[in-house]
Amino acid sequence: MCAVEWNDRTVAHMLRRVGFGATQEDIKFYLDMGQSRAINYIINYESIDDSEVDRQVASANLDLTKTTDLILWWVIRMTFTKRLLQEKMVFFWHDHFATAIFKVKEEDLMLKQNQLFRQFALGNFEAFLLEVSKDPAMIIWLDNFTNKKGQPNENYARELNELFSMGVGNYTENDVKEAARAFTGWSINRRTKEFSFETNQHDFGTKTFLSETGALNGDDIVRIIAARQATARFISKKLFEYFVFQNPKDSTIDKLANVYLSNGFSIKAVMQAILTSEEFFSEKAFNAIVKSPVENIVGTLRMLKAKLDTRGKGGDIISSLTAQGQTLFNPPSVSGWDGDIEWINTSTLLNRFNFSNILTSNRATKGSTIDPKVLIGSSKIATSKEVVNFFLKQLALYDVDSATNKTLRKYLDQNDDGSKGKFTLNDSSIDKKVRGLIHLILTLPDYQFN
């Protein structure tokens, strides 16, 4: 493990990457643990009590046969989970094995897939890939139910090789054709909505895939793929770029690929290596990735202890996600979302600011709300400088420059007409000026980065 200076800033960086935002309570909790224990605790999340998520979901009284309720169900999980890395990995796999309700059209199958991602979040990649290949939502999404002997459909076989495992350049067109033959007959029972192997539609003939020849079936294709060096590198690089920074050195990916191969294709082992690497806590990694809309919204809700509008079925949250370019359970294509800097354009940035404005100014019972007075609590803050620093810390911003800090203080000290004044912390200023301050912080360039 690469030891680092274990302070609020370092812990906040870790929490933003392995979860959604960094609350002050979580920062203190993991800071007190120390680096080694904290990372082990995050990785070995099975022992963490996550019953609060179940309580929050139950109180929301959701109908998971409705897409909007299904989205809110996941937002609630992300917002209240203590198993930070598990939920972040579910989010990662949702983008990796991108499947959308607009084609699947059955919420229960999307829910089942989401639970599959949760089950295998840090699991064995071969076993995971096999289950994904049998997943009803995936079978519908990539049309494998039409993949039949004598009339193979190559959709799933192609994306399995190109997007889900090895990447372009590590297989041939013939490998795709042979893999498609191997997956013939892999379908779903429309009555039970479970995986069904239709023997009369399976091609039992001899096939050659990546130089291995035999009466190969889907299990064999997955077995061969999982053990390839190309898969080890592809998955390792994608995980590294998602959790650390873009364009790592080849030597870094080689190390992670070796971890994958020498640990029985364990995603957990790869993530352990990433979180304990020198690169993860390097200055290059800090604030290096643009927040996705989900990370932006859920992180904000967490850090500001927002009250979610479950009675309104999270309509404000769902509409904000969509406006910012990311609707859960509805990636735009099998390639998922482009991510990082592609999240930012004139339209989506404006919608980030609109979300911040709605959240910070909303005092009504409809829509998600925050209470700055509750956040301040018994904190001994009074001056504009103290209030600004308090809320920068509340939102886990430790690198805001002095000029920006000064501008924020100036805003608090100004009178309503823009003239120079002096800030006084009271109920009135909390309800007006402090809400405005939080909105300004949420729109800072610094806040758009993880």
C-alpha positions, -999 to +999 in steps of 0.1 A: +000+000+000+012+035-009+009+055+024-003+090+020-010+119+044-043+109+058-064+140+062-098+154+054-088+163+018-074+128+011-104+110+027-129+132+008-111+123-025-114+086-017-150+089-008-160+108-039-144+081-060-157+050-042-191+065-035-213+095-041-201+127-024-183+129+009-203+138+040-185+152+070-197+123+091-182+098+066-149+118+064-145+117+102-155+080+103-129+070+077-103+095+089-104+079+124-098+044+109-066+052+092-057+045+056-053+008+056-083-001+077-105+024+058-097+008+024-102-027+037-135-017+053-147-002+020-136-032-001-150-058+023-185-041+025-204-074+031-201-069+068-215-033+068-250-029+081-270-013+053-305-017+068-311+021+066-314+017+029-342-009+033-360+014+058-358+044+034-370+023+005-399+009+025-410+043+037-411+056+001-439+032-008-427+026-043-442+007-072-412-009-089-433-018-119-431+019-128-399+033-143-400+065-123-403+046-091-375+023-101-352+052-107-361+067-074-355+033-057-319+034-070-314+071-061-325+063-025-301+034-024-272+056-036-281+083-012-284+063+020-261+033+015-232+027+039-218+002+014-203+029-007-182+009-031-209-017-037-233+009-050-207+027-070-197-006-087-234-013-095-234+022-112-201+013-130-215-020-143-248-004-154-227+018-177-204-011-188-232-036-195-254-007-207-290-019-210-320+004-214-357+002-204-367+020-237-361-014-255-364-040-227-397-024-217-400-045-185-391-028-152-389-061-133-362-073-157-342-041-153-345-045-115-333-081-117-303-070-137-295-042-112-296-068-084-273-090-105-248-061-107-250-057-069-245-094-063-214-095-086-201-060-079-167-072-069-170-108-079-154-132-103-155-118-137-160-151-155-190-160-133-203-125-137-200-125-175-218-158-177-247-145-156-249-114-178-250-136-208-280-153-193-297-122-181-332-117-195-328-079-199-296-084-218-310-111-240-339-087-250-316-057-253-292-074-277-317-096-294-302-129-285-337-145-282-336-143-321-302-160-322-311-194-336-294-224-353-289-216-390-299-180-385-274-166-360-278-131-346-244-116-339-255-086-318-246-101-284-215-119-295-202-087-311-208-065-280-195-092-257-161-091-275-160-054-283-175-036-253-179-061-225-145-079-224-116-075-248-120-044-269-115-038-306-084-054-322-083-085-300-107-107-320-117-112-356-149-111-375-149-148-377-146-150-339-178-129-336-196-153-360-184-184-341-193-169-308-228-161-321-232-197-331-221-207-296-249-186-281-277-198-303-306-211-283-298-188-253-332-172-249-358-164-222-390-181-212-416-153-218-440-168-192-415-171-163-392-143-176-362-165-168-333-177-189-341-206-212-317-228-232-336-240-262-318-271-273-336-273-307-323-238-316-287-244-305-259-251-330-240-281-316-215-281-344-178-276-342-166-240-338-133-222-336-131-192-313-098-174-305-079-205-317-098-230-296-118-255-315-146-278-303-184-281-299-183-247-281-213-232-263-218-199-246-202-212-214-170-220-233-169-186-250-171-168-216-145-192-202-121-184-230-127-146-229-123-143-191-088-159-192-075-137-220-047-111-214-067-087-236-097-090-212-075-085-182-061-053-197-094-040-210-113-044-177-083-031-156-080+000-177-117+007-177-118+004-139-086+025-135-099+053-157-132+053-139-118+055-104-084+073-109-077+093-141-075+090-179-047+076-200-027+056-174+008+042-183+009+008-199+030-004-170+002+005-146-024-015-166+000-044-170+003-046-132-035-046-127-040-071-155-015-095-137-036-090-105-067-100-124-051-131-139-033-143-108-064-139-086-088-160-106-104-130-125-113-113-092-126-077-097-122-073-059-085-079-062-082-054-090-100-028-070-079-034-040-048-029-061-063+004-076-073+018-042-039+010-027-019+023-057+004+053-058-017+068-086-050+067-067-039+093-042-016+112-065-022+149-072-029+140-108-060+120-096-074+148-074-103+166-091-094+149-124-128+135-134-160+154-143-189+143-121-217+125-139-252+139-134-259+110-110-227+118-090-235+155-090-271+151-079-268+122-054-236+136-040-253+169-034-283+153-018-260+133+005-237+161+016-265+186+022-286+160+040-315+167+016-350+155+023-360+135-008-394+141-022-407+105-021-443+116-021-437+132-055-419+101-066-387+121-070-400+139-100-376+168-094-346+145-092-355+124-122-362+154-144-329+170-133-310+138-141-326+137-176-319+174-182-283+169-172-280+140-197-283+108-176-314+089-169-309+058-148-319+025-165-318+044-198-283+047-213-284+060-248-269+029-264-250-003-257-219+019-255-233+035-224-226+072-216-195+090-230-187+105-196-161+128-182-158+161-202-187+150-224-210+156-195-204+194-199-219+215-225-239+248-225-272+230-220-262+204-194-242+229-174-272+253-173-293+224-160-268+216-133-271+252-122-309+250-124-309+219-102-288+237-076-311+267-077-342+246-073-328+225-044-313+255-025-343+278-029-371+252-023-388+257+011-420+239+000-432+204+009-431+193-028-397+185-042-365+177-024-354+202+002-325+213+023-324+231+056-292+252+061-301+259+097-300+221+104-267+218+086-252+246+107-266+231+139-245+240+169-215+250+150-198+281+164-197+301+132-207+337+128-186+357+103-188+355+065-154+339+064-164+312+089-197+305+071-181+303+036-154+279+049-180+258+067-201+252+036-170+246+014-161+219+038-196+206+040-195+201+002-160+185+005-142+213-014-107+216-001-089+232-031-110+264-037-085+292-044-084+323-022-098+346-049-130+325-051-132+323-013-130+360-012-157+364-038-180+342-018-174+362+014-181+394-005-215+380-016-224+373+021-213+407+032-232+426+005-266+442+013-296+432-009-290+463-031-254+453-037-239+479-014-212+469+010-224+456+044-215+432+071-229+397+073-248+387+104-258+351+109-295+348+120-326+331+108-332+356+081-297+355+066-297+317+068-329+315+049-318+339+022-281+346+021-268+312+031-291+295+007-277+317-020-242+309-009-248+272-012-262+277-047-231+296-057-208+269-043-227+242-062-221+262-094-184+266-089-161+249-116-144+231-087-177+214-077-182+199-111-152+176-106-148+144-085 
